Amino acid sequence: MLVALALAVALLEPASFTFAGRVADPMAAPISGASVTAVCGGRALPAVATDARGEFTIPLPAGRCTVTAAFEGFAPTVQVVEARDGGRESRTFVLQIAGVQEAVSVSAAIGGVDFAAATKTLTPLRDVPQSVTVVPRAMMRDQLMTSIGQVVQYVPGIAAHQGENNRDQIIVRGQSSSADFFVNGVRDDMQYYRDVYNLERIEALKGPNALVFGRGGAGGVINRVMKQAGFQPARELSVQGGMFGNGRVTAGLDQPLGRAVAMRLDGMFEHAGSFRDGVTLDRYGVTPTVTIAPDARTKVTLRFEHLHDGRVADRGIPSVSGRPADVDVATYFGNPAESRVRSRVNIAAAAVERQFDGFLLRNQTLVGNYDRFYQNFVPGAVDAARTFVTLTAYNNASNRTNVFNQTDLIARASTGVLQHTLLVGAEIGRQFTDNFRQTGFFGPAATSIRVPYDSPTVALPVTFHQSGTDADNHVQTHVGAVYAQDQVDVSRYLQLVGGLRFDRFDLQYHNNRNGDALERPDTLVSPRLGAVVKPIEPVSIYGSYSVSYLPSSGDQFSSLTTITQQAKPEKFDNYEVGAKWDVRPRLSFTTALYRLDRVNTRATDPNDPTRIVQTGAQRTNGYELGVNGALSRAWSVAGGYAYQDAVVTSATTAAAAGAQVAQVPHHTFSLWNMLQLHPRIGAGIGIVSRSDMFAAIDDAVTLPGYARVDAALYVPLAGGVRLQANVENVFDRRYYVNADSNTNISPGSPRALRVGLTAAF
């Protein structure tokens, strides 16, 4: 008995050797949140994480121990320590850029990891003075997500707009945009549906951040982070099927080609029907990627992405008496056989990173070609007797080529007690766009037709040719920008960030129909200021101010007139305070309170209705609360709540003062729960809800609020295979997701089952 008690006391005594250290990147900047593990005598000790200064302490038993420091995006570093009784030792672990070894995978809980998109420097996410939500690949896989619209359902403060059901379009903090999309930080602004099969994660950055992303991004941006080639062999195959004829296959392959070169290949094919009559989807994509790491300080990444997306164009259902029409949600208005959307996307990208003593040099180039066409029937007004509904039709073709190059130089410096992370950079870009639109004619001259309200799916003869106002133009944009930023560590309790971006944006427009040539140059100066207070290590309280601009030609610059040529860019000012708390390494809470002002919006001159003045304004006040991570070993969550009040504060050409901004509900809530019910059974349950919102800026049609429940079941099988079943809209609620106008409203899906099988080997 005494022997057993002595052994127990010995085991409870603190280790006799204290090993302390610091984890840093090649520029000697501390890495916060790095994982430090030790294996001593064949026994693994609990991991510890580095603090904001990159420091750690881990007690070791006497003997030989292998200590490993690791962090996402870097190659792990291993050191052997001889631990002696009563001793103490301190070392530095310098992590090199990932390439010659396997990079550490991104954790589902992202609160403590370093994050580059918001500042272009590796900054702990909790120390970024901006509201950010990261949706990792694991969450997309767990919910069988395939689109941006599905991903943003669980991002507080962001909603998917209908986008005429032919493109990705988001509403962030009351600002609607189809152009604020980026891939690895580079602009990807053409209108099309993006897939997620080749993504590591999606980053939603809320509030203007023109210093990093340039023009637009008034409410925020979506940044797609692509998968990269790793230096460990890996294979993954996923097969998915479900109701409404849904079928999808994705595959991924990682293969090293020696110590310095690795390649990755991702592919996807999907064929699906819909609960909507006559609506189908066919798309496929392939993304080869090569990583070249000739030495520990150099990394070259080459990538090509090809996507083909073809589907039936579907503008939804009309409204009656201020509400969505009370028709079967499957009802198609128009002719689905003559309605189609087609996108062909080819994007080539190259990135080079070189780490020198004391600074990092990074350059990336993107060349993208986007060929897009859509033809659709548009439901209009329903007559008072609910006997007939009006249909119109048109088609539109666009072709765009983007060429962008970014260069960033990041360095560390000191001035007395102040520690600086300095960023200077430049961006140049060229965009060439051709637009061609045709109107649908029902007969010799009629551009609309009335069809029976109770049977609006029709097959009527229609021809397409240009009307007197249809677009036929060529647009060139030239962008040149320089920017600088300083992140200052004043003390362990206070950090400051300040920066400025100077953009020269030149748009040249040529009307092919009449030969008109117009040009609009703009000089944009965008500041950013922020402060982060850290009362204790896992808590950050921040305040920030940022500015962004939208040129008068709009986010797609599809036209320029003599009126818009004279207009100044719209300006967006964002004021934000918030807090971020990493409760533990795998659980974080975030909150933000903000005001976003939009000015220089066009309005009609009250003294001369033929003139346009820039006195219109809009304000969005809002609050966001987010949670991400593990509440316990068996329960993890992701989601949050958002309150938004978006109002026109000064009359515009579209709305009077006091009007509520379209499709911005006051309340949204979403939460996805993952539960480990048994060692071999997992389950997921989620809720997505919002309050009422208006379909359009005239506030004439209301889309009722709703709450939808989703669920999933996961069963691991032998050999790295996982079977899952996902049910959307468990209780088969009737609801309406979004709209493009008062008469183009998208119903939500009825109950739908999908089954997925994933094999990793």
N, C-alpha and C positions, 0 to 999 in steps of 0.2 A: 504494500500500500504506500509506504514511504517512498519507494523507488518510483512508483507511478506519479506521485505528487511532485517529486523532484523533476521528473521529465516534463510534466505539464508546466511547472514554473519556468524551466529552461526555455521551453518553446514560446512562452509569453514574454520573455525578456526581450528588450529591444536588441536589434542586431548590433554586433560589436564594431562594425565598420560602416562609416558614413561616406557615401559616394555622391558628390554634388557636381553639377556641371551646367553648361550653357549650350543651347542648340542655336545655330546661326546659319544664314545662307552665305554664299560665296562673297557677298559684299559686306559681311560681318553684321548684317542686320539681324536682330533677334527674331526667332520664329516662335510665336505664341501658339500653344495648343498642340505642339509636337508630342508624339507618343514615345515614351522611353520605357523599354522593357528589359528585364534581366533574367538570364537563365544561369542558375548556380547549382553545380552538382547534379545536373539533369532535371532540376525542379524550376519551373517558371514562376517568377514572383509577380504580384499584381503590377500592372502598368501604372505609370504616373504621367501627368501632362505638364508641359512647361508653362510658366506664367507669362505675363506681358513682356518681361525682360528676357524671355527665352531660357529662364533658369529652372532647375529642378534639383531635388534631393531625394535619394532613394537609399534606404538602409539595406546592406548586403551581409549575408552570413560569411564567415571566414572560408576562404578557398578561392578557386578560380571561377570567375563569372564572365559571361558574355553579355555585353550591354549593347542594345540596338536603339538608335534614334531614328524615327521615321515621320514623314509628313507628306500629305497629298501633293503630287507634282514634283517631288524630289526623290532621288535614289536614297534608300536607307543607308546609314553609316553604322558600322559595327566596330566596337573596341573591346579588347580583353582586359579585365581588371583583376589583379591579384589582391584580394581582400584579406587584411590581417587584423587580428584582434586589437581593438582599441585604436585603430587607424582612421584616417580621413584623407580623401583625395578629391581633387577637382580637375575636370577636363572640359575641353570644348569640342563639340561635335559640329563639323561643318558639312551641311548637306548640299550635294551637287544636284544640278538640274537632272530630272529623270531622263533616262535614255539608255544608258548602258546597263541598267538594271530595271526591274519591274517597279513602276510607280505604285505608291500606296493608294488603294481605292478610296473614293469619296464616301464618307459616312452618311447615313441617312439623316443624321442630326448635324446641321451645318453651322450651329451657332459659334463654335470656337475656331473654325478653320479660317485660314487666310483666304482672301477674296480679292481678285484683281480687277473685276469689271468696273466697279464704281470709281476707282481712283487710278487705275492702270499700274498700281503698285501692290505688292503682297501686303494686305492689311487685314488683321482679324476682323471678321464680319461684324462683331459686336462693336468695333471701333470705327465703323463707317458711318458718318453722320447723315444717313439717308435710310429710308425704309426700303428693305430688300427682302424678297422671298425667293428661295431656291427650291426648285422641284427636282429631286434627283431621279436618276434612271430607275432606281428600285421602286419608287412610288408610281412612276408611269407603267412599269411592268405589273405591279400589283393590281392596278385598275384597268389593265389592257388599254391604256390610252394610245391613241393614234394621231391626235391633232392638237394644235395649239388651243383651240376652243375648249377641248376637254381638260387640258392642263390648267387653264386659268380659272376653272370652276373652284379650285381650292386655294386661290391667291386672293387675300383680302384687298378690296379696293379696285379690282380689275374685273371687267365683264367682257364677254364676247358679243360683238355687234353682229347682226345678220350678214352684213357685207354683201347684200344681194345674193347671198348663198353661192358666191363664186370666188371668194377670197377670204383670207384671214383679216379680221378687223377687230380692234380692241377699243374699249373705253376705259381710260385710266384717269381717275380723279376728275371726271366730268369732261375729258377731252377725248374725242373720237379720232382714230387714225388707222389707216391701212398701210402706213409707210414706216412706222417706228419699230422695225424689226432689224436685228443685227445677228451676225453669225461670227462667233469668236471676236466680237467687238467691232466688226466691219459692217457697214451698211448693206442691207439686203431688202430693199424697199419696194420691189415690184409687187403688184397685187397677185397673189396666188395662195394656194393651200400648201402649207409646209407639213412634212411628216416628222415623226420623232424616232424612227427606227435607228438612226445613226447618231443619236445624241447621248452625251454623258449626263447632261442636266440642262434645265431651262432656268434662266435668271430673270426675275421680274424686278426691275429697278423703278421705283416710284418717285415722282417729282422730277422737274427738269434737271438735266445733267448735261448741258451743252458743252461744258469744258471737255468732257470725255467723248461725247457722241456727236457733237455738232448740231446743226439746225434741227428743228422739230423736237420730238420727244417732250412735248408740252406737259403731258401728264405723267410720262414715264416711257420706258422702252422694254422690249422683250429681247433678250440675248440668248441665242442658241449656242451651247458649248458642245462641239463635236467630239466624238470618240477619237482617240489617237492610237496609233500602233504601239503595242507594248512589247517588251523583250522576254515574255514568257508565252509559250504556246497556249492557246485557248480557243475553244470552239463553243458556239452556242446556236441552237436551232429552236425556233418557236413556231408552233402551228396553232391557229385560232379559228374557231368556227362558231356560228350562232344563228339566232333567229334572223328572219328577213334575208336569208341567203348570204349571210356574212361569212367570208373566208379570207384568211390572211396568213402569209408565211414570211418570217424574217430569219436571217442567218447572219452570224458574225464569226470572223476568223482572225485570230492574231497569230503571226508566225515570224519569229526572228530569222534573219538571213545572215547570220554571223553576229559578232559582238557589237558591230557598229550600225547595223541596218536592221530594221524590222518593218513588216508590212501588216496592214489590216484591211479586210474586205467586209463591208456590210451590204446586205441586199434585202429587198422587200418586194413582195407582190401581194396585191389585194384585189379581190372582186367581191362586191357587196351590193345587196339590194337595200330597200328602205321600207319603213312603215308607210311612206308616202307613195301613192300609186304611180307606177311608171318610172320611179327614180332609181338609178343605179350608179355605181362607181367602179371604175377600173383604174388602178395606178400601180406603177412599179418604180423602183429606184435602186441605184447602186452607188456605193461610195468607197473607192479605194483610197487608202492613206499610207504614206511611207514616212517613217521616222529615221533620220540619219544623225548619229551621234559620234562624230569622228574622235572626240575626246570628251572629258568630263565637263568641259566648260562650253561646249558648242552643241546646239540642237537645231536641226533643220526638219521642218515638217512640210510635206507636200500632200495636197488633197484635191480630189476631183469628185464632184457630186452631180449625178444625173437623175432627174425626176421627171416622170411623165404622169400626168394626172388628167383623166377624162371622166366626166360625170354629167348627169342630166341637170340642167339649170332649173332651180325650183325657187320661185319668189314667195311661196307661202300662200296664206289665205288673206282675204280682205277683212274689213271691220264693218260692223253694223251698230248704229246707235251708241257709238263711243266704246264698244267692246269688240274683241275678236269675234268674227262670224261664228254662229253656232252651227257649224257643219262638221261632218266626220273629219277627224284630223288627217285621214289619209287622202282627202279630196285634193286633186291637182287642178289648178286653174290655168287652162291653156292647153297646149299640145306638147306632151313630153317627148314625142318622137322628133320634134323640130327644135327642142331646147337642149343646148349642150354647152359645156365648159371644157376647154382644153388648155393645159399648160405644159410647156416643155422648158425645163430649166437645166442649164449647164453652168456649173460654178467651178472654177479652178482657183486654188489658193496656195500660196507658199509663205512660210514664216521661218525666220532665222533669228535665233537668240544666241548671243555671245556674252559670256560673263568674263569681265576683266577684273583686275584688282581694284575694288572700290566702286565699280559701276557695272551696269547691265545695259547692253545695246540690243534693241529688238526692232525688227522690220517685218512687215507683212504686206502682201499684195493679194488682191482679189480681183479676178476678172469673171464677170457673170453675164450670160446671155439668157434673156427671158422672152419666150414667144408665147403669147396668150391670146385666146379667142373665146368669146362667149356670145350666145344667142339665146334670148329668153322672151317669154310671154309675161306681161306684168298685169296682175289684177288691179282694178281701179275701183271706182265707186259702185255701190249697190243701190239700186233704185228704192224708193220709199216702200213700194209694195213687195220688195224682196223677190222680184220676178226675174230681173236681169242684172248682170254684172258686166262692167266694161273691161275689155282687154286691149292692151297695146303690145307692141313687140318692137325689138331692135336687136342689132348685134354690134359688137365692138371688137376690134383687133388692135393689139398693142405689141410692139417689139422694142425691147430695151437692152442696151449693152452698158454695163457698169464697169469702170476701171478705177480702183482705189488703191492707194499706197499710204501706209502709216509707218512712221519711224519714231521710236521712243528711246530716250536716254534717261536712265534712273541711277541716281547716285546717293551715297550717304555722306553727310558732312556734319561738322560740329562748330558752333560759335559759343564759346564759353560753356555753360551748362546745358545749352540747348542742342538737341539732336535733330537733324533735318533729314528727311527723305525727299529728295528733289526729283522732279519730273520735268523734262522739256521734250517737246515733240512737234511733229509737223504732219499734215495730211494733205494730199492732193487727190483730186478725183475728177473724172469725166463721165458724163452720162449722156447717152444718145437714145432718144425715144421717138418712135413713130406711132401715131394714133389715127385710126380710121373707123368711123362709125356709120351705120346704115339704119334707116328706119324701116319697120315692117308696114307694108301696104296691103290692106284687105280689099282688093279690087283696084281700079285705076287710081283713086285719089284718097280713099278713106284710110286714116292712120289709127283708127280704133274700131272696135266692133262690140256689139252687145251679144252676150251668150246667156243661156238659161242659168239662173242662179243655182237651181237644184241639180244641174248636170253640166258643170263648166269645163269638163275635160273634153276638148273638141279637136277635130282634125279638119281645119279649114284651110283653103288655099291662101298662102301669104307669100309675097315677094319682098325682097329687101334691096333697097337702093337709097342713095343719099337724098335727104331732104335739104331744104335751103339752109339749115343751120347745123347739119351734122359735121363733126370734126374730120379734118384731113390735114394733119400738120406734122411737122418735124421740130423737135425740141432738143437743144443742147444745153447742158449745165456744166459749168466749170467751177470747181471748188478748190480753194487754197486756204490752208489754216495753219496757224502756229499757236502753241499753248504752253503754259508753264504752271507748275503747282509746287507748293511747299507744304509738307506735313511736318509739323514741329512737335517734338516731345518736350514740353516745358518741364514736366516732372512726371513722376509715376501716376500723378492724379489728374493731369491736364494735358490734352493734346489739341493742337490747332491745325486747321487746314485752310489754305487760301490759294486761289488760282485764277487765271484769266485766259480766255481763248479769243483769238482774233480770226474771223472768217471773212473771206472774200467770196461771195456767191454771185455768179453771173449767169443769167438765163437768157438764151437766144431762141426766139420763137419764129417759125416760118409757117405761114398759112399756105398750104399747097393749092387751095381753091382760088384764092385771089392774089397770091403773091405778096401779101403783107409780111413785112419783117419787123419784129419788135424785139427790144432788148430791155432787160431790167437788171442792173447791177445793185447789189446790197453789200454793205460793210456791217458785220455783226460783231459786237463786243460782248462777251458773255462771262460775267464773274461768278465765282463760287466762294463762299465763306462758311466755315463750320468750326465748332468747338465741341470737344468730347471731355466730359468730367467723369473720372473713375474713382468714386468713393471707396470701393473695394474692387479687387481684381476681376471678379466675374460680372460686374455691373458697369454699364456705360450709360450716361445721360448726355444727350447731345442737343445741339441747336444748329440750324443751318439756314442759309439763304442762297438761292440759285436762280439763274435767269436763262431763258431760252427764247428763240425767235422762230417764227414760221413765215417765210417769204410770201408775198401776196399772191403768187401763182398757186399756192396750196401745197399739200404734202406730196401730190403726184404730178404737180406742174404740167397738167394735161392741156392747159390753154393759157393764153395771155391776151388781154384786151387793152385797148387804150385807157380803160378805167383802171384795171388792176395794175397796169404798167406804172401808174402814178402813185399807187398806194404803198405806204410804208409797211414793213413786216409787222405782223402781230407779235406782241410781247407777252411773255408769261413770267410772272414773279412768284416764287414759291418760298413760303416761310414755314419752317417746320421745327418742332421740338419732339423729342422722343426718348425712350429708354429701351435698353436691351440687357437681358439678364440671362446668363448661362447658369441655370440652376445647378447643373452638373455637366460633365463633358458631353452627354448625349441628350440634353434637354435645354431648350432655350425659349424664352418669352420675349416678345417685342411689342412695343406700343408706339404710336406716333399721333401727334396732333398737328394739323397743317391748315394753311390758307393758301390757295392758288388763285391769283388774279390774272385775268386775260384782258388785254387792252388793245387798242388800235383796230378793233373789229369794225367792219364797214357798216354804215348806217345811212338812212335817207336823210338828206338835209331838210329839216322841218320848214325852212323858208323857201326851198326850191326843190320839189320832189324829183326833178330831173338830175340833180347832183347827188353824188355820194360823198359822205364825210366819214372820218374815222373816229367816231365818238362812241361806238358800241363797246360794251364791256361785260364781262362775266366773272363770277366769283364762285369758287368751290371751297367750302369749309368742311373739314372731315376729321375723322378719328379712326384709327386702325389698331387692332389687337391681333397678334399672331402667336401661334404655338407650334413647335416642331421638336419631335424627339420622343424619348422613351420615358414614360411615367413610371414604369416598373420593368422588370425583366420580361414580362409577358404582355405588356400593353404599351404601344407607341401611337402617337397622334400627329396630325398635320392639318392645319387650317387656321380659321380665325373669323373675326367679326369686323365689319366696316360700317361706319355711319358717314353718309355724304349728303351735303345740301348744296346743289349746284344751281345757281340762279343767274339769269340775265339781269345785271344791275343797271345797264344803260341800253336803251333800245338799239337793236341791230336791224339789218334789212330782213332778217328772218323772224324776229320776235320782239314783243314789247317788253319794257322793263318789268321785272317781277316774274317772268315766265320761268318755269322749271325746265332745266336742260333735259333733253330726251334721253331715256334709257339710263338714268342715274337714280336707282332706288335709294331711299333714305337708309334702308337697313339691308345688309346681306350677311349671311352666316354660312359657313361651311366647315365641316370637321370630318376627317377620315381617321378611323380607328383600326389599328391592326392588333389582333389578340391571338396569343399562343394558347389555345385551349388545351392542348395535349402535345407531348413531344413530337407527334407525327401529324397533328392537325392544327391549322391556323385558320383564322377567320378575319374578315374585314367588314366593317359597317360604316357607312358615311351618310351625312345629311347635307344637302345643298338647298338653301332657301334664300328668298328675298321678299321684300315688301312690294307694294304696287309701284309701277313706274309708267311714264307716258311713252307712247310709241314715237312721237315726233315733237318738235319744238313748239308747235301750236297748242300742245296740251289738250288735244281734242279726243284722243283715244287712249284708254288706260289698259295696260297689260296687268292682269291681276297678279298679286303675289302668290307664292307657292312654297311648299316644302316637299322635297323629294328625298326618298331614302334609297340608298344603294347597298348591296351586300356582296360578299365574296366568301369562298371557301377554298382552302389550300391544303393539298395532301402531297407530301414528298414521297416519291417512289424510289425504287432502287436505281443505282447508277447515275445519280445526279439529275434525275428527272423530277419535275414538279407538275402536278395536275392542278388546275384551278378552274373554278366556275364563278362567273360574275353576273349578278342580276342588277340591271339598272331599273329604277322606278319600281321598287318591290311592291308597293301598294297600288300600282297602276293608276296614279293620279293623272288627271287631265290638267295640263298647264301649257304656258306659252313662254318660250325661251327668250326671244328677242324679236326685233323687227328692223326693217329698213325705212319704213314710212308707215302712215296710218293704214295703208291697204296692202302692205307686204309684211305679214306677221308669220313667224315660224312656230308651229306647234312643237311641244316636247314629245319625245318618244314614249309610247306606252311601254308596259313591262317588256323587258328584253333580256334574254339569256345568251351569254357567250361562254364558251369553254376554251381554255388554253392549255397547251402542253409545251413545257420548256425543258430542254435538255442541255446541260452544260458539261463539257468533257474536254 
